Amino acid sequence: TGKGEAHDEL
Amino acid sequence: MNIFRVSADILHLLSILVLLLKIHATKSCAGISLKTQELYLAVFVTRYLDLFWNFHSLYNSVFKVVYIATSSMIIWYMKRHRGVKQTYDKDHDTFRYLFLIVPCAVLALIVNGRFSLFEILWTFSIYLEAVAILPQLVLLQRTKNVDNLTGNYVFLLGLYRAFYILNWIYRYATEPHYSAWIVWLSGLVQTGLYLDFFYYYLQAWKQSKKLQLPS
């Protein structure tokens, strides 16, 4: 978690 | 997934469809910046590189493919379609996109979550999306008279960004470890760029007259 989380947004 | 996020993605898709429909129906792309459309395609391609190996959800994958396909179609119309390409406002659409691409690339190399090729390209796409609307805003400013559909297009894009901010607030409040400050800051900048346009759009809408930007 942390930095990579926004990767599930478009 | 929450209602703000879904609304945002649908608004984003709607904005692109409004533009495609306008071009298709009127066979004209007057007032539309090819520079902005090419920058958006660059944003989608660099961000969705992981389409083939990082499966997150069918929802995400479908949207990614649709975004890439529809923005490619807009560019195809503007550059290749016999009738449409003649209506392109080449003389006013002179924004130098290297002025946006180079700083975004440098910033992505310096400020990123992890120093890997795909993470840097992803970060680059986040930065570039924040400023990709600038050539379009400059073109609108130069031509002054904004036709309804082009106005709606920029309005829907701004609304899409506003809903993403609501999505982040919602996720920050409900997901314990959710944090993405690179995305948040870029998103705030991006939404901020629309504020001036929003003001004139809403004013024109209230007085139900044609949108005209001041000089």
Interface residues (C-beta under 8 A of the other chain):
Chain A: T1 G2 K3 G4 E5 A6 H7 D8 E9 L10
Chain B: R5 D9 H12 D50 N54 H56 S57 N60 F63 K64 Y67 G113 R114 W122 Y164 N167 E175 H177 Y178 S179 A180 I182 V183
